[in-house]
Amino acid sequence: LLGRELWSADSLPLGLRVEQSVIRDRVVAYLADHTVFNLATAGPAGLWASQVLYVHDGVALYFTSVAATRHGQNMEGNARVAGTVSDECRQF
């Protein structure tokens, strides 16, 4: 993520193509309505997933963490991460 474009109008099927600015606006609006990022990392003990709170600037996501956490240690050894922002369940 880190500021890279998430979507490209050219990557969509012909019938679903829309202006790239429209897609970006929709992604930014989605990010603004959420606060939790599911972060996946890999390290010596294997794969690890954790939830972190984030803020965003456009499509760039930022979060803070403690280096002693498992995901913090994993990121020190392997900067390649993956993650998702998903709808937060407000009611079960």
C-alpha positions in Angstrom: 0.0 0.0 0.0 2.3 2.8 1.2 1.0 5.3 -1.3 1.0 3.1 -4.4 -2.1 3.2 -6.5 -4.5 0.4 -5.5 -6.5 0.3 -8.7 -6.1 1.0 -12.3 -9.0 1.5 -14.7 -7.1 -0.6 -17.2 -7.1 -3.6 -14.8 -10.9 -3.8 -14.8 -13.0 -5.8 -17.3 -14.2 -3.6 -20.2 -17.8 -3.5 -18.9 -16.6 -2.2 -15.4 -14.2 0.4 -16.5 -14.6 3.8 -14.9 -12.5 6.8 -14.6 -9.4 6.2 -12.4 -10.2 9.3 -10.4 -13.7 7.9 -9.6 -12.1 4.6 -8.3 -9.6 6.5 -6.3 -12.3 8.7 -4.7 -14.3 5.6 -3.8 -11.2 3.9 -2.2 -10.4 7.1 -0.3 -14.0 7.3 1.0 -13.9 3.7 2.0 -10.6 4.2 3.9 -12.1 7.3 5.6 -15.1 5.2 6.9 -12.8 2.5 8.5 -10.1 2.4 11.0 -8.8 -1.2 11.2 -6.1 -2.7 8.9 -5.5 -6.5 9.0 -1.7 -6.7 8.7 -0.1 -10.0 7.6 3.7 -10.5 8.2 6.1 -13.4 8.0 9.0 -14.2 10.3 11.0 -17.1 11.7 8.0 -18.5 13.6 5.9 -18.4 10.4 3.0 -16.3 9.2 1.3 -13.8 11.5 -1.8 -11.6 11.2 -2.8 -8.8 13.5 -5.2 -5.9 13.4 -3.8 -2.4 13.7 -5.5 1.0 13.7 -4.6 3.2 10.8 -4.9 6.7 9.5 -4.7 7.5 5.8 -3.5 10.2 3.4 -5.2 9.5 0.1 -4.5 5.8 -0.5 -1.4 5.7 1.7 -2.0 3.9 5.0 0.0 4.7 8.2 0.0 3.0 11.5 2.2 2.8 14.6 3.2 -0.2 16.5 5.7 -1.4 19.1 8.9 -3.0 17.8 8.6 -5.8 20.4 5.3 -7.1 18.9 5.5 -10.2 16.8 4.5 -8.2 13.7 7.0 -5.5 14.6 9.8 -8.0 14.8 8.7 -9.7 11.6 8.7 -6.4 9.7 12.2 -5.6 11.0 13.4 -8.8 9.4 11.1 -8.8 6.3 9.6 -5.6 5.1 7.2 -7.4 2.7 3.7 -7.3 4.2 0.2 -7.7 3.0 -3.1 -6.6 4.4 -6.7 -5.8 4.0 -9.2 -3.2 5.2 -12.6 -4.7 5.6 -16.0 -3.7 6.9 -16.0 -3.6 10.7 -18.8 -5.5 12.3 -20.9 -3.2 14.4 -23.4 -5.7 15.5 -23.6 -9.5 15.7 
